[in-house]
Amino acid sequence: MSEYLTKTLPQAIGVTAYVALVSLIMFHAEQLFGEPKDSFIGPIAFLLLFVTSAAVMGILIFGRPVMFYLDGKKKDAIYTLLATVAWLIIITSSTIISLIIIG
């Protein structure tokens, strides 16, 4: 099981980095793009970002497990998915605890 943990850590770090980048852009959106205008482009851009994020997260989290599954390695697929989710739980918990401690 430890080999799965070491192989899936980069995937979890990639997910975390992507989420942090999107959060940073959204947090500074007004500074980057100026005052919001009454336009339908804003909701379109948000929905496109949402769909793109879903695709990127799908690839990062489910890409390798699906490849294992299609190759007939069902045990590897399940362990890889569980290890990735475990890393995400650890990273999320650490982030929340850090925010609580920092105040």
Contacts in CASP RR format, 6 or more apart in sequence:
PFRMAT RR
TARGET T0000
AUTHOR 0000-0000-0000
METHOD contacts of the structure
MODEL  1
MSEYLTKTLPQAIGVTAYVALVSLIMFHAEQLFGEPKDSFIGPIAFLLLF
VTSAAVMGILIFGRPVMFYLDGKKKDAIYTLLATVAWLIIITSSTIISLI
IIG
1 79 0 8 1.000
1 83 0 8 1.000
4 76 0 8 1.000
4 79 0 8 1.000
4 80 0 8 1.000
4 82 0 8 1.000
4 83 0 8 1.000
5 83 0 8 1.000
5 86 0 8 1.000
5 87 0 8 1.000
7 80 0 8 1.000
7 83 0 8 1.000
8 64 0 8 1.000
8 80 0 8 1.000
8 83 0 8 1.000
8 84 0 8 1.000
8 87 0 8 1.000
9 87 0 8 1.000
11 60 0 8 1.000
11 61 0 8 1.000
11 64 0 8 1.000
11 84 0 8 1.000
11 87 0 8 1.000
12 84 0 8 1.000
12 87 0 8 1.000
12 88 0 8 1.000
12 91 0 8 1.000
13 91 0 8 1.000
14 60 0 8 1.000
15 57 0 8 1.000
15 60 0 8 1.000
15 61 0 8 1.000
15 88 0 8 1.000
16 88 0 8 1.000
16 91 0 8 1.000
18 53 0 8 1.000
18 56 0 8 1.000
18 57 0 8 1.000
18 60 0 8 1.000
22 49 0 8 1.000
22 53 0 8 1.000
25 32 0 8 1.000
30 36 0 8 1.000
36 42 0 8 1.000
61 81 0 8 1.000
61 84 0 8 1.000
61 85 0 8 1.000
61 88 0 8 1.000
62 81 0 8 1.000
64 80 0 8 1.000
65 76 0 8 1.000
65 77 0 8 1.000
65 78 0 8 1.000
65 80 0 8 1.000
65 81 0 8 1.000
65 84 0 8 1.000
66 77 0 8 1.000
68 74 0 8 1.000
68 76 0 8 1.000
68 77 0 8 1.000
68 80 0 8 1.000
69 77 0 8 1.000
END
